[in-house]
Amino acid sequence: MAVDLFAPVTVGRLTLPNRIVMAPLTRNRAAAGGVPQAMNVEYYRQRASAGLIVSEASPISPQGIGYPGTPCIYSAAQVAGWREVVAAVHAAGGHIFLQLWHVGRISHPSLQADGQPPVAPSAIRPAGEAITHEGMQPFVTPRALAAEELPEIVQHYVRASRNALEAGFDGVEIHAANGYLIDQFLRDGSNRRTDAYGGSLENRSRLLQEITTAVCAAVGADRVGVRLSPENSFNDMHDSTAQQTFNHVAGLLADFGLAYLHVVEGDMMSGERQLDYGAIRNRFGGIYMANCKYDLVRAQQALQSGAADLVSFGALYIANPDLVERFRQGAVLNAPDPETFYGGDEHGYTDYPFLDN
Ligand code: PHB
């Protein structure tokens, strides 16, 4: 019988009851200091029937912060806040990984210590505007990181991973997608370095390789996933050799024995999709999680054709806490309200109705 969304799957140390994943979703509703709070506990608890939840992206250090209200994972208070979230998900029978985040150039001096410019592989200002406590402000030219600064950033990923396990998370996902720090190194539109971290595919992948090596050593490769977005233009990203770049990255990630590879297949905004994701999946060879505007029909096709092992859903999970049950019944879905995606209170967060409510 062909595999479908409701068939169990082994991911690292876990056996997941289904292949429906809640994608990482920035919601900007943490308390001051990046500490998860009661409404965050309720939001994740409501969605615990997902086979796996990947938490919203969580900065690994103050330098990694790029938006107001994002929950972080570098301090004891943040770990304590996350512990309540994880306990609620586990008590409801769910599984949850934490997504590790450093935004690189997608920050603003007003969000950085002492008003410093954000950091990046190269001093290339992204087009667009930062979201700050004072509203939208143009992005600034970031400061290019010295190679000597990178080991400390790698150590921040390690500290954050250990913190995540201390909070009870089942694993961590390294966010190497969507135009944030690691992706800024991977793609040549944002990386013009001439040292060991720029130029060749080996060099552009070096920071991801070092972070993955260190995080796997700290928590075990079977508790680590990696997320990539080979052709997402979000955050002003470009790569002149996208297919080769990400074939290479998938190949290097094949050697770690990771829990999974999570791929945003296409452009997050337009949904346009040009690359050969089968090639990327084949080079990786392990458990493959597909994402980007999937619905029930396309997700089932992806599993049945062998194009993916799991599928993650973003906007649909914002609006449908019981997405698994709705998919199982072929029920009507609640429509997501973009006005309440980022920031605010329980409205548009924990008040989407369940079936039969
Ligand atoms: C967002 O804030 O819109 C956002 C955050 C993290 C992502 C993608 C989008 O990976």
Boltz pocket constraint, residues with backbone or C-beta under 6 A from the ligand:
constraints:
  - pocket:
      binder: B
      contacts: [[A, 26], [A, 57], [A, 67], [A, 177], [A, 178]]
      max_distance: 6.0
